[in-house]
Amino acid sequence: MIRLNKMTDYAVVMLTRMATEAGVVTASQMAQDSGVPQPTVSKLLKLLGRAGILSSQRGAGGGYVLSRPAEAISVAEIITALEGPISLTACIDGADTSCGSMPLCPMSGNWNRVNQAIQGALDGVSLADMMPRPLEFENNVNLPAQPADNETETIRQ
């Protein structure tokens, strides 16, 4: 199973929140708004800042802002900033680790196609795509009238 760690999930929640609000956000404000614990928020803001996803502003009105529009930040970039390069196995091109069986393994290098497909899919999803959409209600829906919960029903005899 491929699963992102909890920190990456928290980061996406925080970043989508930042993308919906204009202006600078402080760590304490983000913790309160997102429900993510303050120490975790602080750590994530620093990591995302180092990766260039966020910009920090110092001073009395300081805090963090997205470094560019949400449409220009990919999910792959967020994952890479927090978890390192996206790789399914140790035997893909550019992996930091290597498998001792690589010289004998018939699969050596074949995982690159799968890894590239996943990387491409994650590159194709932006932070803007991850933002919650408002619920849409249809106008002029002709539904049959329903009795209210507090109305008494007629008892048949």
C-alpha positions as CSV (number, residue, x, y, z in Angstrom):
1,M,0.0,0.0,0.0
2,I,1.2,3.5,-0.8
3,R,0.4,5.9,1.9
4,L,1.5,9.4,2.7
5,N,2.5,10.1,6.2
6,K,0.4,12.2,8.6
7,M,2.6,15.2,8.3
8,T,2.1,15.4,4.6
9,D,-1.7,15.1,5.0
10,Y,-1.6,17.9,7.6
11,A,0.5,20.0,5.3
12,V,-2.1,19.7,2.5
13,V,-4.9,20.7,4.9
14,M,-2.9,23.7,6.0
15,L,-1.9,24.8,2.5
16,T,-5.5,24.6,1.2
17,R,-6.6,26.7,4.2
18,M,-3.9,29.3,3.3
19,A,-5.0,29.2,-0.3
20,T,-8.6,30.1,0.6
21,E,-7.7,33.0,2.9
22,A,-5.9,36.1,1.7
23,G,-3.0,37.5,3.7
24,V,-0.3,36.4,6.1
25,V,-1.0,33.5,8.5
26,T,0.8,32.9,11.7
27,A,1.6,29.5,13.2
28,S,-0.8,30.0,16.1
29,Q,-3.6,31.2,13.8
30,M,-3.0,28.2,11.5
31,A,-3.1,25.8,14.4
32,Q,-6.4,27.2,15.6
33,D,-8.0,27.3,12.1
34,S,-6.8,23.9,11.0
35,G,-6.9,21.9,14.2
36,V,-3.3,20.7,13.7
37,P,-1.2,21.0,16.9
38,Q,0.9,24.1,17.2
39,P,4.3,22.3,17.3
40,T,3.4,20.4,14.2
41,V,2.2,23.5,12.4
42,S,5.5,25.3,13.2
43,K,7.6,22.4,11.9
44,L,5.6,22.1,8.7
45,L,5.7,25.8,8.0
46,K,9.5,25.8,8.3
47,L,9.8,22.8,6.0
48,L,7.4,24.2,3.4
49,G,9.3,27.5,3.6
50,R,12.6,25.8,3.0
51,A,11.1,24.0,0.0
52,G,9.9,27.4,-1.5
53,I,6.2,26.5,-1.2
54,L,5.7,29.2,1.4
55,S,7.4,32.6,2.0
56,S,7.9,33.9,5.5
57,Q,7.5,37.5,6.5
58,R,9.1,38.8,9.7
59,G,8.0,41.6,12.0
60,A,4.8,42.5,13.8
61,G,2.5,41.5,11.0
62,G,4.7,38.6,10.0
63,G,3.8,35.0,9.2
64,Y,3.6,32.8,6.2
65,V,2.0,33.1,2.7
66,L,2.0,30.9,-0.3
67,S,5.0,31.7,-2.5
68,R,2.9,31.4,-5.6
69,P,-0.7,30.7,-6.6
70,A,-2.3,27.4,-5.5
71,E,-2.6,26.4,-9.2
72,A,1.2,26.5,-9.5
73,I,1.9,24.2,-6.6
74,S,1.7,20.5,-7.3
75,V,0.9,17.8,-4.9
76,A,4.1,16.1,-6.0
77,E,6.1,19.2,-4.8
78,I,4.4,19.1,-1.4
79,I,5.1,15.4,-1.0
80,T,8.7,15.8,-2.1
81,A,9.2,18.7,0.3
82,L,8.1,16.6,3.3
83,E,9.0,13.0,2.4
84,G,11.8,13.3,-0.1
85,P,11.8,12.0,-3.7
86,I,8.8,10.0,-4.7
87,S,9.9,6.4,-5.2
88,L,8.2,3.1,-4.9
89,T,11.3,0.9,-4.6
90,A,15.0,1.3,-4.1
91,C,15.8,0.3,-7.6
92,I,14.4,3.3,-9.5
93,D,16.5,5.9,-11.2
94,G,17.8,8.6,-8.9
95,A,17.0,6.7,-5.6
96,D,19.2,7.4,-2.7
97,T,19.3,3.8,-1.6
98,S,20.2,0.7,-3.5
99,C,19.3,-2.9,-3.2
100,G,22.0,-5.5,-2.9
101,S,20.2,-7.8,-5.3
102,M,20.1,-5.2,-8.2
103,P,22.7,-6.8,-10.4
104,L,20.7,-10.1,-10.4
105,C,17.2,-8.8,-10.2
106,P,15.1,-9.1,-13.4
107,M,12.9,-6.2,-12.2
108,S,15.8,-3.8,-11.8
109,G,14.9,-0.5,-13.5
110,N,11.4,-1.8,-14.6
111,W,9.8,0.0,-11.7
112,N,10.7,3.3,-13.3
113,R,7.6,3.2,-15.5
114,V,5.3,2.8,-12.6
115,N,7.2,5.5,-10.6
116,Q,7.1,7.9,-13.5
117,A,3.3,7.4,-13.9
118,I,2.7,8.1,-10.2
119,Q,5.0,11.1,-10.3
120,G,3.2,12.4,-13.4
121,A,-0.2,11.9,-11.8
122,L,0.9,13.8,-8.7
123,D,2.5,16.6,-10.8
124,G,-0.9,16.9,-12.6
125,V,-2.8,17.7,-9.4
126,S,-2.4,21.2,-8.0
127,L,-3.0,22.5,-4.6
128,A,-6.0,24.3,-6.1
129,D,-7.4,21.0,-7.2
130,M,-7.3,19.8,-3.6
131,M,-9.2,22.7,-2.2
132,P,-12.7,21.8,-0.9
133,R,-15.5,22.8,-3.3
134,P,-18.6,24.5,-2.0
135,L,-21.8,22.4,-2.1
136,E,-24.0,23.3,-5.0
137,F,-27.7,23.2,-4.6
138,E,-30.0,23.0,-7.6
139,N,-32.5,25.8,-7.9
140,N,-36.1,25.2,-8.9
141,V,-36.1,21.6,-7.8
142,N,-39.7,20.3,-7.8
143,L,-39.7,17.9,-4.9
144,P,-43.0,16.7,-3.3
145,A,-43.8,18.5,-0.1
146,Q,-42.7,16.7,3.0
147,P,-44.5,17.1,6.4
148,A,-42.3,18.9,8.9
149,D,-40.9,16.8,11.7
150,N,-43.0,18.7,14.3
151,E,-46.3,18.4,12.5
152,T,-48.7,15.9,14.0
153,E,-50.0,13.1,11.8
154,T,-53.6,12.3,11.5
155,I,-54.5,9.1,13.3
156,R,-56.7,6.7,11.3
157,Q,-59.5,5.0,13.1
